Amino acid sequence: MQYSKSIERLRKIMDELREQCPWDKKQTIHTLRPQTLEEIYELADDITNENWQGIKEELGDLLLHIIFYSKIGSEQNQFTFDDVIETVCNKLINRHPHIYSTVKVEDDTDVKQNWEKIKQAEGKKSVLSGVPPSMPALIKALRLQEKTKQVGFEWDNTDQVRDKVYEEIQELYEAVESNDHKKIEEEFGDVMFALINYARFVKVDPELALEQTNKKFIRRFQRVEDMAGAQGKSLHDMTLGEMDALWDKVKEEERKN
């Protein structure tokens, strides 16, 4: 198949839909926003599951959204799809002087540090300004830590981060003893932030790790439901001890497989 004209074909389809489809004609950047977020999460799920067919389809959906926003931007005399492409091309060239200029780097750490310096030179007021306020809290915490690392605000070694985790957990326990809900909430947040930092140091993606645990819990719990059903029972009518016994059986099954 010939794909060289694919992007122009998509743009033409978008033009036709915008002119002829009642639904597409009504859309604005605000009505598209929640749908775009949904597409991003669907892509994230397929990436987690390494579903390459799904990744291909979801990337297409995201590309459609980019074309759609660009179409609306053009109608509002704000920007065109070509402007979007040109802007990102210029940004990539400007932020990779080790490729397109004479800057020398040793490794990816140097690249990241240069990237932050260039962003500052472009007018960014803070190294944290590139972290969206609406980003989910767990991912935001990771990005905040990665950003501040680029300017040297970083622990020296993993042992220090581990000790910080212990310290924050102890402070959480003390807050629980005080029965001060506001303090408990604050200290719990500190524990999570410290654990995310520790995950970073031991080279674990905390979002991915938590999602894999979520999937494991769902798989095991649904298996417990199936086993209870096979015995003619409902979980609502079972004791915690009975459900725990089934849970242990599920874990044993997984170990054998």
Steps between C-alpha positions, in 0.01 A plus 500: 500500500606858433492711818682811381176698472340360818532819706344707223221246470430533872496879478259485208269266692513738796404791274206302362380392844525851635286628212247218469467302827263653759700355790843606372372850416394553863833409662721755674838473671309467828267221389795310354711526815338216704501275192870570448574404860305178449705419190822561692396260775400239242842535340664470842310176566614351169860604568485335844366181342742523204199476269667617179183487292324706763790746517479549124126569514520734799786698343274546199225628726739746664620617159138561405462717808812698408358557151163596655651756739708640216192532282321694772812710557505586131132597506574731793800650316730377778719236333499230234611137502814608309570752777475217756753290307737790440489600867595157628773463234655831605472403867674165446786659307542778755496261796745251346810717443715189547353376171439820306775721642838473671397415857664187642326254733617186678169324564123539530538683833690778321227508235227545763697772681557689174130465420405672827759776449365569152144514630612754759664705226174485305327683783380224731481654848550173689646158432160369612298710255477216248307275741126539427292584810229256388740205468406200721669536838718187487645581159532866597710408806734297280534782246565758774784285635643443153487874429675611819765233449616685189614796709672283764219490757543128559597243761852356469408132530220247544571446871415863572170467318420176685567671832268781396225246431546355851494850649178596320328173595589560866357852478182355347463255790546787747234702318261204519563478876412869532170438319550826307345424160658801327842396625440135405411606146811717476732230629342236277574724202861535618532120520371460145734772371796331672403158360478644149845647550627160615342334198688744279830415665449124461397548135130414539218688329262550796196557277566180307577306817175610663300426186647150481400447864150627418473251216631220722243584768217508244610166353525332839176643639302400193646151531381494865153594375512217246610246759228612740243470223621149421421410861154651465588790729489880479777714648232699681414189702858391573715589799830681459678181601326304225590762241861509624518123457392534136747784454782277621389229257513750213852603596602134520358441151705788365819373662450159335445662161 
